[in-house]
């Protein structure tokens, strides 16, 4: 019993560390197009921010970053380094907006730089070398999955943590940009408990035909972000 509890607590500690908002990877610098939605007066209230985050969660992330994370987790488990590289290239092709594309691999490279010091895994080391040699970019969902699997975490827990982290980031940025009260942000986060579970269920076994499903409104506004007159965020 004690060993099971110890392992459970160790996994929880690893998961919390992986999604710690104080990790020095720069995630707080990116809105991924949300800043454009706010400036265009589309996301302007508690209700519209909640709708925005739920839409991203269930119509964007589950077919894009979350789906590729799921595939990368399985691929890491099977020790298939070449397929991990292919997933990196495929994910790159789905990221149409330059800022979102660059933001994702910058986060991934920084995340790997932190955790490779703790996880002595040959595929992590080979992947870091591939990044150095510019054979892959090192996109955040791919790296996140690889590290989580190397830690021995479950895929369901990893997906939930990834989606939770993304949702918290979007809510935090929205609260600042609109602006809203901190309590409004907490209400939105509470309302996402069931949608977060739904997103995990949808992406445990991604449908190949839906990989990279287009999110035109988000892609367009992510591209428009480059030309905004004033900006608080890098993407």
N, C-alpha and C positions, 0 to 999 in steps of 0.2 A: 504493500500500500504506500509506504513512504517513498519508494523509488518511483512509482507512478506519479505521485504528487510532485516530487522533485522535478520529473521530466516535464510535467504539465506547466509548472511555474517557470522552468527554464525556457520553454517554448514561448510562453507569454512574454517573458522578459525580452527575448530575441525579437518578437513581433513588435512590441512597443518601441524598441530601439530603432527598428527599421522604419517606422512611421513617425518617429519623433519630430515634431515641427521645428525643433531647434537644430536639427542636422544642418551643417553648413554647406548645403548644396544649392541654395538660391531659389528654392521653390516659391518663396513669397514674392519674387520679382515678376512672376508671370501670371497673366489673367487669361491667356489663351482665347482672346477675342471678346471676353466679357466687357472689357473697358469700352469697346466699340458699341456693344449693345446698350450700355448705359448712356454713352454720349448721344446715341441716336434716339434716346428716350423710348426704348423698347423694354428694357429692364429698369423699372423706376420705383418699385415698391416691394414690400415683403411678399406679396402674392406673386408678382412677376419674377422675382428672384427664385422663389421656390419652384415655380414652373420651369424656369431656365435650368436649374440644377437637376430636376427630375428628368427633363428632356435630354440633357447631356448624359445622364446616367443610363437611361433605358433606350435611347435611340442613337447614341453616339459611342460612348465608352464601351458598351458591351459588344459592339461589332468592330471596334478599332483597338484601342490600347488594352482593354480588358481581355479581348479575345486573343490578342497576340501574347499577352502575359500568360494566359492559360496554356497556349500551345508551347510557349518557351519553358514553362514549368515541367510539362511532360517530357519535352525534348531534353532538358537538363537531367531529368530522372533517368532517361535512357542513355545518357552520356554521348549524345549525338552532336558533337561540336559543329560539324559542317551544316547541319540543319539549323542550329542556332544562328549561324552566320546568314543563312538564307532568310530566316525570319526577320533579322535586322534589316536586310535589303528590302524585303516585302513591306515591312512597316514604314520604311522611308518613303516608299512610293505612295502610301496613303496620306502622307502629311503634305498637303498641297501648299499651305502657307509657310513661307520661309521662316518666320519668327517662331511658329509652333514647332517646326522641324528642328531648328537649331536649339530651341529651348529644351526639347526633350532629350537630345543626345548630350547636351551640357549637364543636365541633371543626372543622367545615367552615368556619365564618366566620373562625376564627382561622387556619386553614391558608391560606385565600384572602388574608387580610390580609398574610401573610408573602410569598407567592410572586407576588402581583400586582405587587410592587415590582421583580421581575426579568423577568417575562414580559409584554411589551407586546402584549397580544392584545385586540382590541376586544370579543370575546365575554366574556372574563373581566371586563373593565371594565363591560360592560352588566349582567352577572350580579351584580357587586358593587352596582351601582346598584339593581338589583331587590331585593336583600336590604335595602338601606337604606330603600327604599320599601315594604318588607314585602309584596312581590309573590311572593317565594319565601322559604324558610327558609335554604337553603344547606346541605343535608345533606352530611355528610362524604364518602360514596361518590361523589356527583355532582361535588363540588368536586375530589376526588382525581383523578377521571377527566379532568376538564376541564384541570387543570394538567398532568397527564402528557401528554395529547395536544398541548397547546400547546408542551410541551418537545420534541415529536417522538419520544417513546418509543413502543414497540410495545404493542399491547393485551395480548399474552400476558405480557410483562415487567411491565406495570402491574398486571395481575391477580395475578400471582405475588407481587409486592411487597406488594400490599394484603392478600392472605391471610396472607402471612408476618408482616406487621406485626400483624394481628389475632390470629394464633396466639401470637406472642411475648407480646403483652399479656395474653392469657388465662393462659398458662403462668406468667408472672411474678406475676400476681395470685394464682393458685392456690398457687404455692410459698410466698407470704407468708401466705396465709389458712389453709392446712391445719394446720401448715406442713410443707414438704418441704425437702430439701437442694437446693442449687443444681445439683448433679450430676444429681439426679432430673429437674430441669427441662430440663437439656441432653439427657438421654436421651429425654425426650418429644419435644423439638424435632427430634432426629435421626430419630425414628420417623415424623415427619410429612412427610418428603421426598416420598415417593410420593403420599400423600393430597393434598399441596399441588399436585402436578402434575395429579392427577385433578380437583381442584376447578377449576383453570384450564381444562382441557379441557371440563368440564361447563358452564362459563359463558362460553365464547368466543362462543357463539350461543344465548342464552337462549330457552327455549321460553315463549312468552307465556302459555300455559295454566298454567304453574307459577310465574309471578311472584307474589311475596308468599305463597308456600306457608306455611301456619300451622306454627308451632313452639310448641305450646300449653304444654309444660312450661317452656320458657324464658320465654315471655311472662308466664305466671302468676307465676313466681318473680321476674321483673323488676318486676312490680307489687307483689308482697309486700315487695320490698326497701324500699319507702317506709315500711313500718311496722315494720321491724326495731328491736329495742330498742337494740342497739349496731351501729354501722356504721363501717367504715374508708373506704368508697368512696361516691361520689355517686350511683352507679346499680348 
